Amino acid sequence: MHRTALATVALLIAVTACSGSSPSPSEPESSSSASSPEATIPASAPAGCVNPPADLATLIAATQTEGADPVACYGNAALNVEANWVGGGVADCPTAPEPAWLACSPFSLQAVGDTRKVGAPQLFVAVDPAIGTLPESGTDVLVTGHFDDSAADSCHETHVLPDASPEPVADTIERCRNTFVVSEVLPLEP
């Protein structure tokens, strides 16, 4: 009888966590000032959406699969994944989009334990400016972040290459909305 009660409680917790009706007690709230206090996972997520994401590979698929719509899947809810902090380099953004921290970020994450220098699936991310010190490249971390950052509404190009047409503002905003914004990074215990 005791096992049945535990199984029922576990099932109720799993159903509640997947329904998006309330955050799991183990999921920290986003500390980002850019994330709204009403951050929620959409109640009617599209088919194939894994909510919450099981791991970084699930999040990569949600952003890089043809027809993927991470905002429709996750809204602006705080999401947690373990990852390897690839860090950042120099971003090549010829159109000079603004805000640069959101529209032209050099940071990315890859799966913990994936040591490939070339060919490893990566999630390119923006880092909320409120974050202080970032981990060293190669550090395994617990990342909290979200899509549909409120700053996305102000995304725009500030420069266009010669002989090029500017991207429509709506497309630039949509690209920014679909960018995963890291709001907290905590090193994993070795």
C-alpha positions, 0 to 999 in steps of 0.5 A: 500500500505504501508503494502505491501511495508513493507512485501516486504522489510521483505521478501527480508531481510529474503531471503537474510539472508537465502541465505548466500550471506551476513551476516545480519546487526544484526549478529556481525562478529566473533572477533576470530583470528582463524576464516578466514575473508572469513567465509561463509555459504555454498551456497549448504547446505545439505537438512534439514539444517536450515540456519542460526540456529533458536536457540540452539536446531537447532544447537544441532540437526546439531551436534548430529543427525546421519549423521549430518555435521555441516561444510557442513551446516554452513561452518565457518560462524559466528553464533549467538544463545542465550544459558545458559552457563553451563560452564566447569568442568574437561574434561576426554581426555585419548588420550591427543589431541592437541590443547587441547582447541579445541579437549578436551574442558569441556564447554557446552551450554543448552537452556535458561530456561532449568533448568534440572540438568540431561537430558537437551540437551547440545552442547559441545563447545570449547572456543577460547583462545582469549576470556578473562573472561568467564561467571559464570555457569548458566548465560544466554548469547548470543554466537557467534561462528563457526564450521571449525576453522582453528586450526582444521587442527592441531588436533592430538592425543599425547597419546594412551591408552595401548592396543588401536589403535590411531585414524586416524589423518583424523578422529581427524581433522574431529572431531575438524572441527565439534566442535562449537568454541565460539568466543564471549560470552555476558551476556543477559540482565535480 
